[in-house]
Amino acid sequence: AVVSTQSTGGEYASKVLMSNCQKPKERHPLAITTITRNSASYIKEWIEYHLLIGVDHFYILDNESEDGLLNILKPYIEKKTITYIPWKDDSYRDAQLKMSLNTQ
């Protein structure tokens, strides 16, 4: 299952978006995809909460954070709990759609 706050688009949009994003190498029973920017002050608490309620993997798209977010995420990345994706685009909806389509 994939938790996403966005609905999928039309067939054309799906093909275009899927061509721009890698398919994950592993499948996860419950994964969350999120786009974030400058969330270092609370991201650890957010991740730990979701791990407690059963989420086993996170796809985190980082929209050019400048607050040390990557340093907070490194232990989770090393444990392969997080797939970290640098994101340099203001197209939040498109990014979530890309990950949702590729993790189904």
C-alpha positions as CSV (number, residue, x, y, z in Angstrom):
1,A,0.0,0.0,0.0
2,V,1.1,3.6,-0.6
3,V,0.0,6.5,1.4
4,S,-0.3,9.6,-0.7
5,T,-2.3,12.8,-0.4
6,Q,-2.6,13.2,-4.1
7,S,-4.9,11.5,-6.6
8,T,-3.6,10.1,-9.8
9,G,-3.9,12.0,-13.1
10,G,-4.8,10.9,-16.6
11,E,-3.1,8.2,-18.7
12,Y,-1.0,10.7,-20.6
13,A,0.2,12.4,-17.4
14,S,1.0,9.0,-15.8
15,K,3.2,8.0,-18.7
16,V,5.1,11.3,-18.7
17,L,5.6,11.2,-15.0
18,M,6.6,7.6,-14.8
19,S,9.3,8.1,-17.4
20,N,11.0,10.7,-15.2
21,C,11.2,8.6,-12.0
22,Q,13.0,5.4,-11.1
23,K,11.0,2.4,-9.9
24,P,12.0,1.4,-6.4
25,K,14.2,-1.7,-6.2
26,E,12.4,-3.2,-3.3
27,R,8.7,-3.4,-2.5
28,H,7.4,-2.4,1.0
29,P,4.1,-3.4,2.6
30,L,3.4,0.1,3.7
31,A,5.3,3.2,2.4
32,I,4.8,6.9,2.7
33,T,5.8,9.4,0.0
34,T,6.2,13.0,1.1
35,I,7.8,16.2,-0.2
36,T,9.4,18.4,2.3
37,R,11.4,21.5,2.7
38,N,13.3,22.7,5.8
39,S,11.6,20.2,8.2
40,A,14.7,19.2,10.1
41,S,13.2,20.5,13.4
42,Y,10.4,17.9,13.4
43,I,11.1,15.2,10.7
44,K,12.6,12.7,13.2
45,E,9.5,12.8,15.4
46,W,7.3,12.4,12.3
47,I,9.3,9.4,11.0
48,E,9.4,7.7,14.4
49,Y,5.6,8.1,14.9
50,H,4.9,6.6,11.5
51,L,7.3,3.7,12.2
52,L,5.4,3.0,15.4
53,I,2.1,2.8,13.6
54,G,3.4,0.4,11.0
55,V,5.0,2.3,8.1
56,D,8.1,0.4,7.0
57,H,9.5,2.7,4.4
58,F,9.6,6.4,3.4
59,Y,10.2,8.0,0.1
60,I,11.3,11.5,1.0
61,L,11.6,14.1,-1.7
62,D,13.6,17.0,-0.4
63,N,12.7,20.3,-2.1
64,E,16.1,22.0,-1.6
65,S,16.1,22.1,2.2
66,E,18.6,24.5,3.8
67,D,18.3,23.5,7.5
68,G,20.4,20.3,7.7
69,L,17.6,17.9,6.9
70,L,19.8,15.4,5.2
71,N,22.0,15.1,8.3
72,I,18.8,14.1,10.3
73,L,17.8,11.6,7.7
74,K,21.3,9.9,7.2
75,P,20.8,7.2,9.9
76,Y,17.5,6.2,8.4
77,I,19.0,6.2,4.9
78,E,21.8,4.0,6.0
79,K,19.3,1.5,7.5
80,K,17.4,1.7,4.2
81,T,14.3,2.9,6.0
82,I,14.3,6.0,3.8
83,T,14.8,6.5,0.1
84,Y,16.0,10.1,-0.2
85,I,15.4,11.9,-3.4
86,P,16.7,15.5,-3.9
87,W,13.9,17.4,-5.6
88,K,14.5,20.7,-7.4
89,D,11.1,21.5,-8.6
90,D,8.1,23.4,-7.4
91,S,5.8,20.8,-8.8
92,Y,4.7,19.1,-5.6
93,R,1.7,17.3,-7.0
94,D,3.7,15.9,-9.9
95,A,6.4,14.6,-7.5
96,Q,4.0,12.7,-5.3
97,L,2.2,11.3,-8.4
98,K,5.5,10.1,-9.7
99,M,6.3,8.2,-6.6
100,S,2.8,6.9,-6.1
101,L,2.7,5.5,-9.6
102,N,6.0,3.8,-9.3
103,T,5.4,2.1,-5.9
104,Q,2.1,0.5,-6.7
